[in-house]
Every structure is written in C-alpha cells, then in structure tokens.
Amino acid sequence: MKRALKWVGIIVVILIVVVLVLPFLINVNAFRPRIESELTNALGRKVTVGNLSLSLWSGSLAADNIAIADDPAFGNAPFVKAEALNVGVNMIPLILSKTLEVRDITLTRPQVALLHTPAGKWNFSTIGNSSSGSTQQQPSNSAPQQSQSGQASKPSPSSNQKAPAQSAPPSGAAPSPENKSASEQSLEQNLSVGKLNIRNGQISMGDTNAPGKVRVYKNVDVSVKSFSFTSQFPFTLSGELPGGGNVKLDGTAGPINRSDASLTPLQAKISVNQLDLAKSGFIDPSSGFSGLLNFAGTVESDGNQARSMGNATADKLKLSPKGMPAQRSVALKYATNYSLQKESGQLTQGDVSVGKASAKLSGTYDLHGPTAVLHMKLNADNMPVDDLQTLLPALGVTLPSGSSLQGGTLSSDLTVDGPVDKMNIVGPVKLANTKLVGFDMGSKMAAISALSGAKTGPDTSIQNFSSDVHYSPAGIQTQNVNLVLPALGTVTGSGTVSPQNALDYKMSANLSGSVVSGVSQMAGLGGKGATIPFFIQGTASDPKFVPDVKGMVGSQLSNQLGQRLGSQVPGGQNTQGVVNSITGLFGKKKKKP
C-alpha cells in the first residue's frame, strides 16, 4: 500500500513538473503566423496578433495586442483593437502533435469602430468578402466564403473564432480561393467554435459624412454558442447605451450572409431601459426632442426585411424646442416593417396613449439620410382633455398664465411630414365642451360683459373650438378659428404664434343674446346683432385684447353710430366720439387732446 502511494505521489509530482515546464518547452509563438494567416484568410482583412502564451492550468492560449484592419474604402484606422485574446484549446493534441484544436474564444476589452455611409453601407458588411477591396492590405489572404454577423458587437468575436481554424495553411500568404482545394474551402465554410465571448467591449458607431457625431456603447458583452458560418447560432448581447440606459438582445442569428454581413438573418427579443433621447445621438438636439424611453419587443429579419413589434413608454417626454417635459408617461404599442437596404420602413400599428386618451399613428419613415424623415398621419377622436392636459407643455403649447383646460374632448386628423428636426404638422383640431379654468374672457373684453350683464366669471366655458393648424419650426399658424363661448357668442379669425410665443391674431366677435343688447344700448342702436373686430397680441401666457379701431370705424356698426351722433363717418365732428365709444368696449379710454 505504501509503495502504491509512493508511486502515486511520484506521478503527481511529475505531472506538476510537466505542467510547470511544458509552457517553456512549447514555443507557442510558432503558431502566431499561422493564426494571423488564418484570421486574415477568413476575414479578408489583415490581422495582427501580439505575443502568445500558454496556460496548461486553464488549457488556453493567450494573445495580446490584437488588431483587425478596416475595409480600405473606410480608411486606414483599425476596425477592431483588443487588449487580449484567449483561446481554449485541447492540450493533448497540442502537446503530442502540435495540432491546434479550439474549444472557445474570448476577446477582452475590444474596441470596435462601426462606420456607415450615406449610401447605406457598413464597414463590417464586407468582412469575409474577398471582393470588398481588402485585398489591398493582404492580397493573398482573401476568402469569399466567410462573412461577419450583422450584430454590431460581433466583428471581433468572429475574427477570433476563425483564428483557431482547424486546417493550417502554410505560413505566409494564403492561396487565393480559386487556387484552394475543395477540402480547404469546405473546411473554411464549416469552421465552427463551441463558444465565443466578448467581455467589456466598446463599440463606436458613426457616419462617414459626420465624423464628429459618434455614438459610443460601453461595457458590451456578447456570448455566442455553437458558432458556424453556415447555420444559425444562439447569442446574447448586452451593453450600456450612449447617454445612459442599457440594451439587451437574446436570440439567434445566421447563416452569415457572405456577400453583405449586415444582411444576416436575425431573430431576437430586445429590451431597452432608460434610453436618453437627447443624449443618445439618434436625434439632433436642435429638434427639442428629449425623454427617457423604455422598450420591450421582438425583431425578426430575413436579411432583406426586418419586422419588429412591441411596447414602449416615454417619460419626461419633450417634443418641441420650447417645450417642457411632460408630467405623464406616453405609451406606444407598435408594429413596423423595415427595408434593410433602403433604410426605410412603414409603421403598420402605432397606438399612442396618455392615460385614457388614445390616438392612431401610421405612415412611413426614412432613416437613409442624416436625420430621420417622417410621412405619417395622426388620428385622434374624442380624446379626454383631462388626460391630454399634462402633454401640452411637451408640445410647446402655452396657455394663459395660471390657466388650464378641464373637461371635454379633443379630436384631430393631422399629417406629420418632414425631418424630425423640421417637422410640419398640419390638420384640423377640434375641442368640445371644455373649460379654460383660471382665465376670464369677460374681463379681457370688459365693456361687453359689463354693459350686457353677461360675465364669463373666473373660468371661460368653451362649447366648441375648431381651427386648421399648421405647426412648423417657424411657429404655429391657425386658420379658420371658430370659438363658441356660451356667455359671449362666436369668435372667428386667424393668426400666428411665433416660436417665442408672441401672438398675432385678427379676430371678430359675433355677439349674441344679452351681450348684443348691452352693446346696442351703449351705442344707442337697435337691432339683433353686433360684430366687434379686434386683435389678440402679447404672448400666449399673457394675451392682450386690442380693439381694431380701423375695422370698427369702417363697419356698419360704426356708420350707424355716426348717424346717431349727427355726423358722417369718417370726417364728421363727432367721429372722435365714435372712436372713444368703441375703444371703451375693451376697457380703454381715448385720451382727450
């Protein structure tokens, strides 16, 4: 027994010595030209690898200073740089026959630079495609069979996957595809790796025509199992979004599209948490759009068309440069089809809701240019005003200071058209049976309410309001305004609200009921109706009602007043009295000369 234990101890010591000594006896750097050649061969991009080391304890090769060249059409800067590459290998074949058999690959702290052209091409699209022009950097090492996954984070892992290809071409230049044997090409096409991992990666994404606008995704982790160029493989991806928040994808991808890796089929569940719209880099800050977006849904792509559906909520949403963050969440249930090559799509479902208020959004969008362009319709029928009230600040709509809308419904049929930073919103808007709480219209038109005995009180009841609205960066234009106030009558007209909220409206009040008799008594008139023209000036938060004296003097009411006072208007001796009387309708007195 003691003798057996002795032999066991001797064997254990020998094994420990072997483990400690073998890494010094095996020159793993001899594999570097082969690894570089196979990586370059597989990716169609020149690949360089730093010093190699062997760990028998973990059964892995480690390399430092990994670099993968970019497509020459995009520049000379590396497409991928990484601090370390770890390759899990089977040790017995490596020790006995110096055969490299790969189990898994891990790329640590890679930096990946993704670039996009105005024509819609990505710099990773041509990975593995010998016709990409990469032969300018490594002419003999192009291979058309391989291409990279469309996932932004996969360029680096796939390169590592191929590093341990199981067939070793001679060191130096690899043969061109037409000179390779069928077995060599078949081996490349069937190259597979059990596990691929990216840890703590950083992906920068930018456009070639806007080099200063780069979106950076940090702490990107990617895990791929059973990777193969010719079949589907499961993957997970997670990372931090530009400006805050995080994203996660979980699904399958492949087979790799060898002519354009960005068109690789994909099916995944996706979740986005706390995406900051203003800081994300997806929207021009000058558009005034901001808010925190949460999203959960699915995406499925066949390589040409991508279909996505899900639910999103936006908190603290702001949709105008002069807007304020909304106090309530806006929810969106959507479905869309998107053309990957045209970079445009159609929103087939867009249910927008704020509380109990809901609207339908549909139409098309184009992401091809530097700014997203929308061509959509927004239809809303009888939305509760109380739920919409908190969304008005987000749209940049300002009510008179201290006032708010209460009760009633809003309907609209709007066309949304143009770039998101220069949108035009056009269409009719209708309000019914609502109240402008905290705003006394009667006090603004003091003489009318005082003389007639009709007062709106501290709040203004609105039976109906309708207008054709045109919203643009130049401001808000409202045509065909029709406002029915039970206490006063009907107010009509048109005008504009500038981006600074300055008002410029020309209006006409068609007075009714006891209001008419009050005006008539003051003017010494009979009749059943009276029309008073006036302006609304000032600002949206502090509107000023100003009499349109010229319009009044030229009206039938002015003529009748002139006749009653024994003179002709204009030019009579009592014309000034007419002006003074009309000006008094708005609580103003003309100064005596």
JOHU-V713534 format. One line per field, one symbol per residue. ss: DSSP state (a for helix, b for strand, c for the rest). phi: phi as a letter, one per 20 degrees, with the letter a starting at -180 (. if undefined). psi: psi as a letter, one per 30 degrees, with the letter a starting at -180 (. if undefined). A space follows every 10 residues. Layout:
# JOHU-V713534
ss = ???
phi = ???
psi = ???
This chain:
# JOHU-V713534
ss = caaaaaaaaa aaaaaaaaaa aaaaaccaaa aaaaaaaaaa aaacccbbcc cbbbbccccb bbbbbbbbbc caaacccbbb bbbbbbbbbc aaaaaaaccc cbbbbbbbcc bbbbbbcccc cbccccccca aacaaaccaa accccccccc cccaaaaaaa aaaccccccc ccccccaaac caaaaaaaac cbbbbbbbbb bbbbbbbccb bbbbbbbbbb bbbbbbbbcc ccbbbbbbbb cccccbbbbb bbbccccccc aaaccbbbbb bbbbbbcccc ccccaaacbb bbbbbbbbbb bcccbbbbbb bbbbbbbbbc cccccccccb bbbbbbbbbc cccbbbbbbb bbbbccbbbb bbbbbbcccc ccbbbbbbbb bbbbaaaaaa aaaaaccccc cccbbbccbb bbbbbbbbbc cccbbbbbbb bbbbbbbccc aaaacaaaaa aacccccccb bbbbbbbbbb bbccbbbbbb bbbbbcccbb bbbbbbbccc cbbbbbbbbb bccaaaaaaa aaaccccccb bbbbbbbbbc ccbbbbbcaa aaaccaaaaa aaaacccccc ccccaaaaaa aaaaaacccc ccc
phi = .fffffffff ffffffffff eggeeeefff eggfffffff ffemcfccce fdcdcfgemb dccdlebcfe ggfdpdfffc cbfbcdcfce fffffeclee dedbccddlf dddeccegfn edfefefndf efnfffebge debffebeff fgeegfffff gegegeddff fnfeffgfef fffffffffe gbcfbccdcl ecddcbdfeb fedcedddle dcccdlfbfd bfbfbccbae egnonbcbcb acboffffeb ffdfgbcbec ccclfeffdf necfgffnfb qdddbbaccc ceoddddcbr ccccdlfccb geecgfecfd dcdcbbdcef felbbceebb edbcmeecbd dbpcbcdfef cfddccccdc clfffgfegf eggfenedeg gndbebmncc cbbdddboff ebfddcqfcc dcldbefncd ffffdgffff fenecemfdd edfbbbaedc dbgfpddcdl fccddgfcqd dcqbrccfge mfebcdcbde fcmfffffff ffemddodbb ddebddcncf ebfdecfeff fffeefffff ffffenbede offdgfffff ffgfgdmcdf fff
psi = eeeeeeeeee eeeeeeeeee eefffkifff feeeeeeeee eefgkkkkka kklkjeefhl kkklikkkll kfffafkkek kkekkkjklk eeeeeeghkj kkelkkkkhl jkjkkklffg klffegkfjf gfgfffeief hkkfeklllf kfgfeeeeee efehkfkjlk lbkllleffl leeeeeeeeg klkekkkkkh lkkkklkfgi ffjkkkklhk kkkkkhkkfg llkklkkllk lkglllkkkj bllllkjffj ffgkkkklkk kkkhkjeeff ffkkffffkl lkkkkkalkk kgfekkkkla klkkkhkkgk eglkkkflkk kkklklkkje efhllkjfki jkkjbfkllk klalljgeaf kkkkilkjkk khkkeeffef feeefgkklk kgllkklalk klikkjklkf fhkkjklkkk kkhlkjkgjj eeffieeeee effkkfaflj kjekklljkj klffakkjlh kjjjjefebk klalaljlfg gkkikjlkjj klbfeeeeee eefhlalflk kjklljable fikkjkkiee eeefleeeee eeeegglkkl flfgeeeeee eeeffggkkk kk.
